[in-house]
Amino acid sequence: MSAEHSEHFELTGLPLQGVTVLDFTWSVAGPTMTRYLGGLGARIIKIEWPKGPDPMRTAMFHKDTKEMTYNNGAFFSNLNVGKESVTINVKSDEGLEVIKDLIREVDVVTESFSSSVMKSWGLSFKVMKELNPSIVYASISGFGHNGPHAPKNTWGPTAQAMSGMTAISGVPGRDPAGWGYSYLDVTAGYMGAIGVLGALKRAQSTGEGTRLDLSQVETGLSLIGPALTEYLTTGAAPPETFPEGNRSVDPYGRDVGYRGDRAPLSNVFRTKGQGDNDWVALTVETPEQWEGLLKALTPALDEYAELAFSALHEQVEAIESSLSEYFLEYEKYEATELLATAGVPAAPVQAGMDRVENDPQLAERGLLQNTEHPALGDFRVQALPVLAADGQDEWQLKSQFPLLGADTSTVLREVLGYSQEKIDHLESHGILWPEGVPREMKIERSLW
């Protein structure tokens, strides 16, 4: 990193303390990336324009929200916790100059637009590097910025289909199901954060900037690695159908989980209560686990006491039938404890309420972090899924939320040293907020 920026890095406090990110990202993938950079100590300056803000500001509100605005969405707030909000009209000449001034001072620029947007603004990587030779520029898009698909748009389910995830999901006799909307958004965000960390290390060591180009489709390969490896090594295509339940081996012993000859007994079973989430999942993949299951479930499995592990697949359906009847007498947490005590991998099937209210493990490790939101009050967000366990500073997200435009003046003063006179000029000329647009905008209908 250049001498101008090297003093940003300190060996005390959070790992990215002193690093500043100019964040143009929107929706889910990009904000996930910067969310975790912020959690590691970076200052995240989120750039938006009120006439076209991050669409997640209009999505998924708390059920008790009486009046929806751009600033009180629960989903947006959780996704963008720890960030500051700056509003600038980048498409104006004066606004673009403000952005260029910021690029000179920050360490990282992030965006998640289609491949042509930043260039159309006059902010190519070449321009950024002329302004700041050590800049790290990270972009996340559906297909990346080169190749025949680069100009095309994509969305969660379509990116999953292209990545191969959709082809290996579903239930017997049904069409491919897909994995919902946000898996590749989150995966791309994680991969982007890792890439930025590597590029910052390079900048710190050499003073050279780096352009990072992430494709959501390609990050999906990390979730289907075994299936891809199966084809690369053996030429085998995915099976025409998949086994029922949570199995990885069918009743004939044929592996369909791309994991080798493993886990002949693996499924989910109804438990007492029989609600939507009253299930216990278990897996038996070793002779020792099979012995543990037999001992734990005496006398329910006594008739299989002499059955060798190697022959388990031959009677798996009858065994599962016995287990299905047996577990109806137990609550899912009781069943889990019974199996875990016997050395059998097991877990309750948990939905949102279970994870938040009933899981002592996640509570002990701080799954949810308490924050104070200006509009939502006491607000719990998903904490960093990484713990600094050596007694150093806790890696926590800042109790701070990007209310639209609320930090514009502060950032321009602190980062750029702008005078109040200059800020007032930009404000009066519509560079920092569009004329006639109210500061607190209401939303009639949530996006989701």
Secondary structure, DSSP 8 states (H G I E B T S, - for coil): --HHHHTT--SSSSTTTT-EEEE---TTHHHHHHHHHHHTT-EEEEEE-TTS--GGGGS---TT-SS-BTT--HHHHHHTTTEEEEE--TTSHHHHHHHHHHHHH-SEEEE-S-TTHHHHTT--HHHHHHH-TT-EEEEEESS-SSSTTTT----HHHHHHHHTTGGG---TTS------SSHHHHHHHHHHHHHHHHHHHHHHHH---EEEEEEHHHHGGGGSHHHHHHHHHH-----SS--STT-SB-TTS-B-SSS-S--SEEEEEE-TT--TT-EEEEEE-SHHHHHHHHHHTTTTTGGGTT--GGGGGGGHHHHHHHHHHHGGGS-HHHHHHHHHHTT--EEE---HHIIIII-HHHHHTTSEEEEEETTTEEEEEE--S---TTSS------S----TTTTHHHHHHHHH---HHHHHHHHHTTSSS-TT--SS-B-SS---
